[in-house]
């Protein structure tokens, strides 16, 4: 029997437009690829990310395109076969090999395999041709064909619901409409007589987590029957055993004593074992498949709470309850094939460095590339994985349901071994769309077949097909019907998860009041902020010299796809701070500070509700969103070019293991029920601390205050020398009146208050509380704000003689990287920011901004 060989078919590809006689075959830009990348490579279309070029390339998505190449092949050994494996074709494709049609596709998420043994020409070139039909046109026709369906969606054209293509390609409220097509994932020629077609496993840890059982399964294609399984760690064999395949399947069980456990990065290490399955013929190894494995016990706990209605919605890993601070993830580019493995790692590293522990792969994008999940496994980031449905009422005709089931099956098989994936969710906001449009939904009706006859038939997908698939293929991973989902409806804060958009969207609440609109798990919330001026200069056609280089220009507005963004940004700016449009850089800073203050408020206030066993009133907050798919003003906290906005750093601080929080309250009490004059107003501050570590910590608690006009320290007191922070929870410390010299003299509005936690004489947490709204404060322009590079060259030292809000340090060179930013500076203190990429005396390369 012959060895299994895999030969990439990645050379010599050319492409052309089908219905244009003048179009000639041209070389592709890269492989895998898509049509926009290839057209840009030949200057046939401009870069859609620059200016308003998106409008100029819409014709591309309404044309058919053909790709072709030739390749040689060797005749397989007797009894062997040759298969072409297509990992991903986007989306409606007809594949022809040597003049014969071998495949038609209609789902960009499904890998395909075709036996071509009888079609290959050995000793001469084989011609492979793939015609990609316009998904836009196909989708529009499908909407007409199934006109009885109640079509409707948010974002994009309703025809997106009819096709199994990345939904964000139709445009979203943060991204352009770019209807791609092409061979977007690898294509390989496989030759073999036998192969291991799949390797999967279940792991079970005993109650004390001291031993583990691995049940490993290998699927074998061909005549080979003996399968050797091996489990190793760091190159050392832990266990091995051989088994005979019965009806193409072999199974072994390993018992591992004292396994090294996989943890989220905030709680431990991420040891990854390797499980392999090898088939042989005599002494010759024919094929081996390998998968990484992490021993961990992961559960989603929903149980009754003490003192509050509803149930918890919290994750436990290895019996450790986890407060899941993190982000939502969208595809990192409209043109997926050009995202390198290193770029995926860079993104996930930003998540890890930002003290985030969970990332949610949103349902309008793609089942991500292996490099993304591998990075999450290696860096200890928990993954919430949506299935690819979002913001609409999907059809349920017979062909569509069959396609959905196959898509789910194939992708769960691909992803189920990743220890980072701890939950599958059926969709993004489809239940919210159902509620908005008042489509049929009776939670008491458990007759699945009847759902198909309702005005919300897609319930059958989320509550029948997808749970059946996950139950069969990865029974140990929790399945959640949608996000959000739970309770009496999707807005119920006491059960399941919610998307809290009443800041920005909805009722447009003040972001200082996030504690009043929380939930058991907030899987979306957000605030927009402009990207770096460097990012804006990159998309303006003339860069720094462009006439549209100002906040309200048509090009800058074009690079913000959110409905009503002008009014919403203006609302939250004007409510909270003084700002100006010129210079542009200062306006950008203001929007980023606003976003930073908003999101920090949410994390700070919701993490306060993580109060320990039985009191997990809020167990997670995932900001919408970590990233962008193009250069744009959006809710992202890191822009398209991986440039962190101010909010990235404020969120990072709020998700640190030990934090302290302050919140001001104002209470007015009339002397009697008749008066409108004799009213006592009390300004108080609530103080609490959060300890996400697993150890009891004893802290000193200090409180200071300054007059923000004079810079004079007006109060300083040690509140506790040994305040105990119980592990893995938040605890209330005290409540006190704002420390002022004279009551009812409006001194509170000029008093800045700082709280500190110290341990063994070292500061471990700090928070500066300002009078709000900031626009009413008489912020002083500092005369002695210093930003100095330390003698060691690895830190900036910031000092000032008056309180300064939101000091942001910027560098033109992206090689200068800061560990923190947008910090508050108060007199008598030095704030340290670790920095890389600066040399002694290069402080003049920095720009410094602050609120004034």
Buried (B, 14 or more C-beta within 10 A) or exposed (E): BBBBBBBEBBEBBBBBBEEEEEBEEBEBBBBBBBBBBBBBBEEBBBBBBBBBBBEEBBEBBEBBBBBBBBBEBBEBEEEBBBBBBBBBBBBBBBBBBBEEEBBEBBBBBBBBBBEBEEBBBEEEEBBBBBBBBBBBBBBBEBBEEBEEBEBBBBBBBBBBBBBBBBBBBBBBBBBBBBBBBBBBBBBBBBBBBBBBBBBBBBBEBEEEBEBBBBEBBBBBBBEBBBBBBBBBBEEEEBBBEEBEBEEEEBBBBBEBEEBBBBBBBBBBEBBBBBBBBBBBBEEEEBBBBBBBBBBBBBBBBBEEBEEBEBBBBBBBBBEBBBBBBBBBBBBBBBBBBBBEEEBBBEBBBBBBBBBBBBBBBBBBBBBBBEBBBBBBBBBBBBBBBBBBBBBBBBBBBEEBBEBBBBBBBBBBBBBBBBBBBBBBBBBBBBBBBBBEBEBBBEEEEEEEEBBBEBBBBBBBBBBBBBBBBBEEBBEEBBBBBBBBBBBEBBBBBBBBBBBBBBBBBEEBBBBBEBBEBBBBBBBBBBBBBBBBBBBBBBBBBEEEEBEBBBBEBEBBBBBBBBEEBEEBBEEBBEBBBBBEEEEBBBBBBBBBBBBBBBBBBBBBBBBBBBBBEEBBBBBBBBBBBBBBBBBBBBBBBBBBEBBBBBBBBBBBBBBBBBBBBBBBEEEEEEEEEEEEEEEEEBBBBBBBBBBBBEEEBEBBBBBBBBBBBEBEBBBEEEBBEEBEBEEBBBBEBBEBEBBBEEEEEEBBBBBBBBBBBBBEEEEBBBBBBBBBBBBEBEBBEBEEBBBEBBEEEEBBBBBBBBBBBBBBBBBEEEEBBBBBBBBBBBBEBBBBBEBEEBEEEBBEBBBBBBBE
